[in-house]
Amino acid sequence: MPLIMPIRDLRNTSEISELAHKQQEPIFITKNGYSDLVVMSSELYDQFIKTNRIDQIIYESEKEMNEGAKSIDLDDAFKKLSKKYYEEI
């Protein structure tokens, strides 16, 4: 269940920080009854960013394939990556 708080509760910064770290969920802050801000721990933010990057890479790959890009064999991909990162010194 999402955590929702009115903006006036932002005065209790220590409590909000503790809650954000304990719950590891975004806290939605409302102003005049409408969603206004989202507060979360930095660890949770890092997870969101990582997931967003992965989703973006998948989206771009699917778009390239739909536009006619050729796929490559997994073994060939690993060989190229291995050569690029481990044999080039």
Biopython code that builds the backbone (N, CA, C, O; Angstrom):
import numpy as np
from Bio.PDB.StructureBuilder import StructureBuilder

atoms = [
    (1, "MET", "N", (0.858, -1.178, 0.000)),
    (1, "MET", "CA", (0.000, 0.000, 0.000)),
    (1, "MET", "C", (0.904, 1.240, 0.000)),
    (1, "MET", "O", (1.845, 1.318, 0.790)),
    (2, "PRO", "N", (0.629, 2.188, -0.863)),
    (2, "PRO", "CA", (1.498, 3.371, -0.929)),
    (2, "PRO", "C", (1.411, 4.219, 0.339)),
    (2, "PRO", "O", (0.368, 4.317, 0.986)),
    (3, "LEU", "N", (2.547, 4.822, 0.662)),
    (3, "LEU", "CA", (2.598, 5.735, 1.798)),
    (3, "LEU", "C", (2.258, 7.130, 1.289)),
    (3, "LEU", "O", (2.891, 7.629, 0.359)),
    (4, "ILE", "N", (1.263, 7.753, 1.897)),
    (4, "ILE", "CA", (0.812, 9.079, 1.481)),
    (4, "ILE", "C", (0.790, 9.983, 2.702)),
    (4, "ILE", "O", (0.260, 9.621, 3.753)),
    (5, "MET", "N", (1.376, 11.171, 2.546)),
    (5, "MET", "CA", (1.434, 12.135, 3.657)),
    (5, "MET", "C", (1.125, 13.532, 3.136)),
    (5, "MET", "O", (1.436, 13.854, 1.989)),
    (6, "PRO", "N", (0.521, 14.350, 3.965)),
    (6, "PRO", "CA", (0.316, 15.748, 3.570)),
    (6, "PRO", "C", (1.632, 16.521, 3.665)),
    (6, "PRO", "O", (2.522, 16.150, 4.431)),
    (7, "ILE", "N", (1.749, 17.567, 2.906)),
    (7, "ILE", "CA", (2.981, 18.339, 2.838)),
    (7, "ILE", "C", (3.386, 18.921, 4.193)),
    (7, "ILE", "O", (4.575, 19.114, 4.445)),
    (8, "ARG", "N", (2.439, 19.195, 5.050)),
    (8, "ARG", "CA", (2.770, 19.759, 6.366)),
    (8, "ARG", "C", (3.639, 18.801, 7.186)),
    (8, "ARG", "O", (4.379, 19.236, 8.068)),
    (9, "ASP", "N", (3.549, 17.495, 6.897)),
    (9, "ASP", "CA", (4.351, 16.513, 7.627)),
    (9, "ASP", "C", (5.832, 16.553, 7.246)),
    (9, "ASP", "O", (6.651, 15.902, 7.894)),
    (10, "LEU", "N", (6.184, 17.306, 6.208)),
    (10, "LEU", "CA", (7.587, 17.415, 5.823)),
    (10, "LEU", "C", (8.425, 18.103, 6.895)),
    (10, "LEU", "O", (9.653, 18.036, 6.860)),
    (11, "ARG", "N", (7.779, 18.755, 7.833)),
    (11, "ARG", "CA", (8.513, 19.383, 8.942)),
    (11, "ARG", "C", (9.217, 18.333, 9.796)),
    (11, "ARG", "O", (10.226, 18.623, 10.438)),
    (12, "ASN", "N", (8.685, 17.121, 9.802)),
    (12, "ASN", "CA", (9.253, 16.022, 10.593)),
    (12, "ASN", "C", (10.266, 15.254, 9.747)),
    (12, "ASN", "O", (10.078, 14.072, 9.461)),
    (13, "THR", "N", (11.334, 15.933, 9.353)),
    (13, "THR", "CA", (12.290, 15.334, 8.413)),
    (13, "THR", "C", (12.926, 14.063, 8.940)),
    (13, "THR", "O", (13.105, 13.108, 8.184)),
    (14, "SER", "N", (13.269, 14.028, 10.204)),
    (14, "SER", "CA", (13.898, 12.816, 10.766)),
    (14, "SER", "C", (12.951, 11.625, 10.708)),
    (14, "SER", "O", (13.366, 10.513, 10.381)),
    (15, "GLU", "N", (11.692, 11.855, 11.021)),
    (15, "GLU", "CA", (10.703, 10.777, 10.989)),
    (15, "GLU", "C", (10.482, 10.284, 9.561)),
    (15, "GLU", "O", (10.383, 9.080, 9.322)),
    (16, "ILE", "N", (10.404, 11.209, 8.626)),
    (16, "ILE", "CA", (10.202, 10.824, 7.226)),
    (16, "ILE", "C", (11.405, 10.052, 6.715)),
    (16, "ILE", "O", (11.247, 9.058, 6.007)),
    (17, "SER", "N", (12.598, 10.496, 7.063)),
    (17, "SER", "CA", (13.818, 9.783, 6.660)),
    (17, "SER", "C", (13.821, 8.362, 7.213)),
    (17, "SER", "O", (14.111, 7.407, 6.492)),
    (18, "GLU", "N", (13.503, 8.235, 8.469)),
    (18, "GLU", "CA", (13.464, 6.922, 9.109)),
    (18, "GLU", "C", (12.425, 6.023, 8.440)),
    (18, "GLU", "O", (12.694, 4.849, 8.182)),
    (19, "LEU", "N", (11.257, 6.561, 8.161)),
    (19, "LEU", "CA", (10.193, 5.804, 7.513)),
    (19, "LEU", "C", (10.603, 5.370, 6.104)),
    (19, "LEU", "O", (10.362, 4.231, 5.706)),
    (20, "ALA", "N", (11.222, 6.279, 5.357)),
    (20, "ALA", "CA", (11.648, 5.961, 3.995)),
    (20, "ALA", "C", (12.675, 4.836, 3.989)),
    (20, "ALA", "O", (12.618, 3.949, 3.137)),
    (21, "HIS", "N", (13.602, 4.865, 4.921)),
    (21, "HIS", "CA", (14.616, 3.808, 4.986)),
    (21, "HIS", "C", (14.030, 2.499, 5.492)),
    (21, "HIS", "O", (14.409, 1.426, 5.023)),
    (22, "LYS", "N", (13.120, 2.578, 6.431)),
    (22, "LYS", "CA", (12.521, 1.371, 7.003)),
    (22, "LYS", "C", (11.606, 0.671, 5.999)),
    (22, "LYS", "O", (11.680, -0.547, 5.837)),
    (23, "GLN", "N", (10.741, 1.437, 5.323)),
    (23, "GLN", "CA", (9.745, 0.863, 4.424)),
    (23, "GLN", "C", (10.310, 0.527, 3.037)),
    (23, "GLN", "O", (9.810, -0.370, 2.358)),
    (24, "GLN", "N", (11.343, 1.245, 2.628)),
    (24, "GLN", "CA", (11.922, 1.085, 1.283)),
    (24, "GLN", "C", (10.834, 1.154, 0.198)),
    (24, "GLN", "O", (10.791, 0.347, -0.730)),
    (25, "GLU", "N", (9.967, 2.149, 0.361)),
    (25, "GLU", "CA", (8.930, 2.463, -0.615)),
    (25, "GLU", "C", (8.877, 3.971, -0.770)),
    (25, "GLU", "O", (9.240, 4.702, 0.151)),
    (26, "PRO", "N", (8.427, 4.447, -1.933)),
    (26, "PRO", "CA", (8.270, 5.893, -2.091)),
    (26, "PRO", "C", (7.183, 6.415, -1.150)),
    (26, "PRO", "O", (6.206, 5.722, -0.866)),
    (27, "ILE", "N", (7.365, 7.634, -0.678)),
    (27, "ILE", "CA", (6.362, 8.314, 0.139)),
    (27, "ILE", "C", (5.791, 9.437, -0.724)),
    (27, "ILE", "O", (6.515, 10.341, -1.142)),
    (28, "PHE", "N", (4.507, 9.371, -0.980)),
    (28, "PHE", "CA", (3.859, 10.378, -1.816)),
    (28, "PHE", "C", (3.388, 11.523, -0.929)),
    (28, "PHE", "O", (2.656, 11.314, 0.038)),
    (29, "ILE", "N", (3.814, 12.723, -1.268)),
    (29, "ILE", "CA", (3.466, 13.919, -0.509)),
    (29, "ILE", "C", (2.363, 14.653, -1.267)),
    (29, "ILE", "O", (2.482, 14.919, -2.463)),
    (30, "THR", "N", (1.295, 14.972, -0.551)),
    (30, "THR", "CA", (0.180, 15.673, -1.184)),
    (30, "THR", "C", (0.136, 17.135, -0.741)),
    (30, "THR", "O", (0.553, 17.486, 0.363)),
    (31, "LYS", "N", (-0.376, 17.963, -1.627)),
    (31, "LYS", "CA", (-0.570, 19.390, -1.350)),
    (31, "LYS", "C", (-1.986, 19.728, -1.804)),
    (31, "LYS", "O", (-2.343, 19.545, -2.968)),
    (32, "ASN", "N", (-2.774, 20.220, -0.872)),
    (32, "ASN", "CA", (-4.184, 20.525, -1.141)),
    (32, "ASN", "C", (-4.927, 19.317, -1.715)),
    (32, "ASN", "O", (-5.802, 19.458, -2.569)),
    (33, "GLY", "N", (-4.565, 18.137, -1.232)),
    (33, "GLY", "CA", (-5.246, 16.916, -1.647)),
    (33, "GLY", "C", (-4.759, 16.302, -2.940)),
    (33, "GLY", "O", (-5.286, 15.274, -3.366)),
    (34, "TYR", "N", (-3.759, 16.909, -3.580)),
    (34, "TYR", "CA", (-3.249, 16.399, -4.847)),
    (34, "TYR", "C", (-1.792, 15.970, -4.696)),
    (34, "TYR", "O", (-1.038, 16.540, -3.907)),
    (35, "SER", "N", (-1.422, 14.973, -5.454)),
    (35, "SER", "CA", (-0.040, 14.494, -5.433)),
    (35, "SER", "C", (0.896, 15.625, -5.859)),
    (35, "SER", "O", (0.656, 16.299, -6.861)),
    (36, "ASP", "N", (1.974, 15.826, -5.078)),
    (36, "ASP", "CA", (2.885, 16.940, -5.348)),
    (36, "ASP", "C", (4.341, 16.499, -5.418)),
    (36, "ASP", "O", (5.069, 16.923, -6.316)),
    (37, "LEU", "N", (4.777, 15.658, -4.488)),
    (37, "LEU", "CA", (6.173, 15.235, -4.414)),
    (37, "LEU", "C", (6.252, 13.751, -4.093)),
    (37, "LEU", "O", (5.290, 13.141, -3.624)),
    (38, "VAL", "N", (7.427, 13.187, -4.359)),
    (38, "VAL", "CA", (7.714, 11.817, -3.941)),
    (38, "VAL", "C", (9.046, 11.840, -3.209)),
    (38, "VAL", "O", (10.024, 12.400, -3.705)),
    (39, "VAL", "N", (9.082, 11.234, -2.031)),
    (39, "VAL", "CA", (10.297, 11.151, -1.224)),
    (39, "VAL", "C", (10.655, 9.679, -1.080)),
    (39, "VAL", "O", (9.788, 8.842, -0.829)),
    (40, "MET", "N", (11.948, 9.365, -1.243)),
    (40, "MET", "CA", (12.389, 7.983, -1.064)),
    (40, "MET", "C", (13.835, 7.960, -0.589)),
    (40, "MET", "O", (14.553, 8.953, -0.701)),
    (41, "SER", "N", (14.250, 6.827, -0.064)),
    (41, "SER", "CA", (15.638, 6.681, 0.376)),
    (41, "SER", "C", (16.547, 6.665, -0.849)),
    (41, "SER", "O", (16.107, 6.365, -1.959)),
    (42, "SER", "N", (17.794, 6.985, -0.638)),
    (42, "SER", "CA", (18.731, 6.996, -1.765)),
    (42, "SER", "C", (18.959, 5.582, -2.295)),
    (42, "SER", "O", (19.215, 5.402, -3.486)),
    (43, "GLU", "N", (18.869, 4.577, -1.418)),
    (43, "GLU", "CA", (19.020, 3.194, -1.874)),
    (43, "GLU", "C", (17.885, 2.805, -2.819)),
    (43, "GLU", "O", (18.115, 2.166, -3.846)),
    (44, "LEU", "N", (16.675, 3.188, -2.470)),
    (44, "LEU", "CA", (15.530, 2.889, -3.325)),
    (44, "LEU", "C", (15.638, 3.647, -4.643)),
    (44, "LEU", "O", (15.309, 3.105, -5.698)),
    (45, "TYR", "N", (16.091, 4.881, -4.589)),
    (45, "TYR", "CA", (16.280, 5.669, -5.808)),
    (45, "TYR", "C", (17.288, 4.976, -6.727)),
    (45, "TYR", "O", (17.064, 4.882, -7.933)),
    (46, "ASP", "N", (18.390, 4.494, -6.166)),
    (46, "ASP", "CA", (19.397, 3.787, -6.966)),
    (46, "ASP", "C", (18.798, 2.557, -7.638)),
    (46, "ASP", "O", (19.122, 2.262, -8.789)),
    (47, "GLN", "N", (17.927, 1.833, -6.930)),
    (47, "GLN", "CA", (17.263, 0.671, -7.523)),
    (47, "GLN", "C", (16.369, 1.092, -8.687)),
    (47, "GLN", "O", (16.355, 0.442, -9.732)),
    (48, "PHE", "N", (15.624, 2.178, -8.503)),
    (48, "PHE", "CA", (14.758, 2.682, -9.577)),
    (48, "PHE", "C", (15.582, 3.066, -10.802)),
    (48, "PHE", "O", (15.200, 2.760, -11.931)),
    (49, "ILE", "N", (16.698, 3.727, -10.584)),
    (49, "ILE", "CA", (17.549, 4.149, -11.697)),
    (49, "ILE", "C", (18.099, 2.939, -12.432)),
    (49, "ILE", "O", (18.100, 2.905, -13.662)),
    (50, "LYS", "N", (18.567, 1.944, -11.685)),
    (50, "LYS", "CA", (19.108, 0.735, -12.305)),
    (50, "LYS", "C", (18.041, 0.041, -13.144)),
    (50, "LYS", "O", (18.304, -0.359, -14.278)),
    (51, "THR", "N", (16.847, -0.102, -12.596)),
    (51, "THR", "CA", (15.747, -0.737, -13.328)),
    (51, "THR", "C", (15.389, 0.068, -14.561)),
    (51, "THR", "O", (15.136, -0.502, -15.623)),
    (52, "ASN", "N", (15.365, 1.389, -14.433)),
    (52, "ASN", "CA", (15.042, 2.245, -15.559)),
    (52, "ASN", "C", (16.073, 2.086, -16.669)),
    (52, "ASN", "O", (15.708, 2.037, -17.844)),
    (53, "ARG", "N", (17.353, 2.005, -16.319)),
    (53, "ARG", "CA", (18.405, 1.826, -17.337)),
    (53, "ARG", "C", (18.220, 0.509, -18.070)),
    (53, "ARG", "O", (18.332, 0.456, -19.294)),
    (54, "ILE", "N", (17.937, -0.555, -17.328)),
    (54, "ILE", "CA", (17.741, -1.866, -17.949)),
    (54, "ILE", "C", (16.533, -1.818, -18.876)),
    (54, "ILE", "O", (16.600, -2.300, -20.007)),
    (55, "ASP", "N", (15.431, -1.241, -18.405)),
    (55, "ASP", "CA", (14.231, -1.114, -19.242)),
    (55, "ASP", "C", (14.517, -0.311, -20.504)),
    (55, "ASP", "O", (14.038, -0.665, -21.581)),
    (56, "GLN", "N", (15.289, 0.760, -20.387)),
    (56, "GLN", "CA", (15.621, 1.595, -21.536)),
    (56, "GLN", "C", (16.461, 0.824, -22.555)),
    (56, "GLN", "O", (16.242, 0.940, -23.761)),
    (57, "ILE", "N", (17.415, 0.043, -22.070)),
    (57, "ILE", "CA", (18.256, -0.748, -22.972)),
    (57, "ILE", "C", (17.419, -1.799, -23.698)),
    (57, "ILE", "O", (17.604, -2.013, -24.896)),
    (58, "ILE", "N", (16.508, -2.451, -22.991)),
    (58, "ILE", "CA", (15.630, -3.446, -23.618)),
    (58, "ILE", "C", (14.751, -2.768, -24.673)),
    (58, "ILE", "O", (14.592, -3.286, -25.779)),
    (59, "TYR", "N", (14.186, -1.614, -24.329)),
    (59, "TYR", "CA", (13.339, -0.877, -25.271)),
    (59, "TYR", "C", (14.120, -0.524, -26.534)),
    (59, "TYR", "O", (13.628, -0.719, -27.645)),
    (60, "GLU", "N", (15.330, -0.006, -26.365)),
    (60, "GLU", "CA", (16.134, 0.392, -27.528)),
    (60, "GLU", "C", (16.500, -0.817, -28.385)),
    (60, "GLU", "O", (16.519, -0.728, -29.612)),
    (61, "SER", "N", (16.790, -1.946, -27.739)),
    (61, "SER", "CA", (17.119, -3.166, -28.479)),
    (61, "SER", "C", (15.918, -3.659, -29.277)),
    (61, "SER", "O", (16.050, -4.031, -30.443)),
    (62, "GLU", "N", (14.743, -3.662, -28.644)),
    (62, "GLU", "CA", (13.536, -4.084, -29.352)),
    (62, "GLU", "C", (13.231, -3.149, -30.518)),
    (62, "GLU", "O", (12.811, -3.602, -31.583)),
    (63, "LYS", "N", (13.437, -1.862, -30.323)),
    (63, "LYS", "CA", (13.203, -0.889, -31.396)),
    (63, "LYS", "C", (14.146, -1.144, -32.572)),
    (63, "LYS", "O", (13.727, -1.109, -33.729)),
    (64, "GLU", "N", (15.419, -1.399, -32.270)),
    (64, "GLU", "CA", (16.387, -1.694, -33.330)),
    (64, "GLU", "C", (15.984, -2.939, -34.110)),
    (64, "GLU", "O", (16.078, -2.962, -35.337)),
    (65, "MET", "N", (15.539, -3.970, -33.407)),
    (65, "MET", "CA", (15.117, -5.204, -34.080)),
    (65, "MET", "C", (13.893, -4.955, -34.960)),
    (65, "MET", "O", (13.808, -5.491, -36.065)),
    (66, "ASN", "N", (12.951, -4.152, -34.483)),
    (66, "ASN", "CA", (11.764, -3.835, -35.277)),
    (66, "ASN", "C", (12.103, -3.005, -36.512)),
    (66, "ASN", "O", (11.370, -3.021, -37.501)),
    (67, "GLU", "N", (13.212, -2.286, -36.447)),
    (67, "GLU", "CA", (13.642, -1.461, -37.581)),
    (67, "GLU", "C", (14.555, -2.230, -38.531)),
    (67, "GLU", "O", (15.100, -1.660, -39.475)),
    (68, "GLY", "N", (14.719, -3.529, -38.276)),
    (68, "GLY", "CA", (15.461, -4.367, -39.209)),
    (68, "GLY", "C", (16.884, -4.712, -38.816)),
    (68, "GLY", "O", (17.607, -5.295, -39.625)),
    (69, "ALA", "N", (17.310, -4.382, -37.626)),
    (69, "ALA", "CA", (18.669, -4.733, -37.207)),
    (69, "ALA", "C", (18.804, -6.252, -37.124)),
    (69, "ALA", "O", (17.842, -6.957, -36.819)),
    (70, "LYS", "N", (20.006, -6.742, -37.399)),
    (70, "LYS", "CA", (20.245, -8.179, -37.333)),
    (70, "LYS", "C", (20.674, -8.559, -35.918)),
    (70, "LYS", "O", (21.419, -7.835, -35.257)),
    (71, "SER", "N", (20.188, -9.699, -35.481)),
    (71, "SER", "CA", (20.635, -10.201, -34.175)),
    (71, "SER", "C", (21.940, -10.963, -34.374)),
    (71, "SER", "O", (22.260, -11.400, -35.480)),
    (72, "ILE", "N", (22.683, -11.111, -33.288)),
    (72, "ILE", "CA", (23.923, -11.872, -33.364)),
    (72, "ILE", "C", (23.839, -13.042, -32.407)),
    (72, "ILE", "O", (23.133, -12.990, -31.400)),
    (73, "ASP", "N", (24.557, -14.081, -32.726)),
    (73, "ASP", "CA", (24.594, -15.281, -31.911)),
    (73, "ASP", "C", (25.204, -14.962, -30.547)),
    (73, "ASP", "O", (26.166, -14.199, -30.454)),
    (74, "LEU", "N", (24.646, -15.546, -29.500)),
    (74, "LEU", "CA", (25.110, -15.280, -28.142)),
    (74, "LEU", "C", (26.581, -15.644, -27.961)),
    (74, "LEU", "O", (27.337, -14.891, -27.348)),
    (75, "ASP", "N", (26.984, -16.792, -28.492)),
    (75, "ASP", "CA", (28.386, -17.203, -28.367)),
    (75, "ASP", "C", (29.313, -16.202, -29.060)),
    (75, "ASP", "O", (30.383, -15.882, -28.541)),
    (76, "ASP", "N", (28.905, -15.712, -30.226)),
    (76, "ASP", "CA", (29.704, -14.708, -30.929)),
    (76, "ASP", "C", (29.793, -13.411, -30.130)),
    (76, "ASP", "O", (30.847, -12.777, -30.077)),
    (77, "ALA", "N", (28.684, -13.025, -29.511)),
    (77, "ALA", "CA", (28.677, -11.804, -28.709)),
    (77, "ALA", "C", (29.649, -11.926, -27.540)),
    (77, "ALA", "O", (30.408, -10.999, -27.260)),
    (78, "PHE", "N", (29.624, -13.081, -26.852)),
    (78, "PHE", "CA", (30.541, -13.281, -25.730)),
    (78, "PHE", "C", (31.995, -13.292, -26.196)),
    (78, "PHE", "O", (32.870, -12.757, -25.515)),
    (79, "LYS", "N", (32.251, -13.894, -27.345)),
    (79, "LYS", "CA", (33.619, -13.912, -27.878)),
    (79, "LYS", "C", (34.107, -12.496, -28.162)),
    (79, "LYS", "O", (35.237, -12.147, -27.819)),
    (80, "LYS", "N", (33.256, -11.675, -28.788)),
    (80, "LYS", "CA", (33.638, -10.298, -29.099)),
    (80, "LYS", "C", (33.873, -9.483, -27.826)),
    (80, "LYS", "O", (34.833, -8.717, -27.736)),
    (81, "LEU", "N", (32.988, -9.658, -26.849)),
    (81, "LEU", "CA", (33.154, -8.930, -25.589)),
    (81, "LEU", "C", (34.403, -9.380, -24.846)),
    (81, "LEU", "O", (35.132, -8.562, -24.286)),
    (82, "SER", "N", (34.643, -10.683, -24.845)),
    (82, "SER", "CA", (35.825, -11.207, -24.180)),
    (82, "SER", "C", (37.092, -10.663, -24.834)),
    (82, "SER", "O", (38.028, -10.251, -24.148)),
    (83, "LYS", "N", (37.111, -10.667, -26.146)),
    (83, "LYS", "CA", (38.277, -10.145, -26.865)),
    (83, "LYS", "C", (38.457, -8.660, -26.590)),
    (83, "LYS", "O", (39.575, -8.195, -26.366)),
    (84, "LYS", "N", (37.365, -7.925, -26.606)),
    (84, "LYS", "CA", (37.440, -6.484, -26.414)),
    (84, "LYS", "C", (37.930, -6.125, -25.013)),
    (84, "LYS", "O", (38.756, -5.225, -24.862)),
    (85, "TYR", "N", (37.439, -6.808, -24.001)),
    (85, "TYR", "CA", (37.716, -6.394, -22.631)),
    (85, "TYR", "C", (38.812, -7.186, -21.922)),
    (85, "TYR", "O", (39.328, -6.737, -20.898)),
    (86, "TYR", "N", (39.174, -8.351, -22.443)),
    (86, "TYR", "CA", (40.153, -9.153, -21.730)),
    (86, "TYR", "C", (41.420, -9.454, -22.525)),
    (86, "TYR", "O", (42.449, -9.777, -21.932)),
    (87, "GLU", "N", (41.371, -9.359, -23.826)),
    (87, "GLU", "CA", (42.550, -9.661, -24.628)),
    (87, "GLU", "C", (43.266, -8.409, -25.133)),
    (87, "GLU", "O", (44.426, -8.482, -25.538)),
    (88, "GLU", "N", (42.585, -7.263, -25.113)),
    (88, "GLU", "CA", (43.205, -6.016, -25.557)),
    (88, "GLU", "C", (43.872, -5.338, -24.373)),
    (88, "GLU", "O", (43.205, -4.681, -23.573)),
    (89, "ILE", "N", (45.148, -5.489, -24.260)),
    (89, "ILE", "CA", (45.870, -4.849, -23.158)),
    (89, "ILE", "C", (46.992, -4.000, -23.713)),
    (89, "ILE", "O", (47.727, -3.372, -22.951)),
]
sb = StructureBuilder()
sb.init_structure("model")
sb.init_model(0)
sb.init_chain("A")
sb.init_seg("    ")
for serial, (resi, resn, name, xyz) in enumerate(atoms, 1):
    if name == "N":
        sb.init_residue(resn, " ", resi, " ")
    sb.init_atom(name, np.array(xyz, "f"), 0.0, 1.0, " ", f" {name:<3s}", serial, name[0])
structure = sb.get_structure()
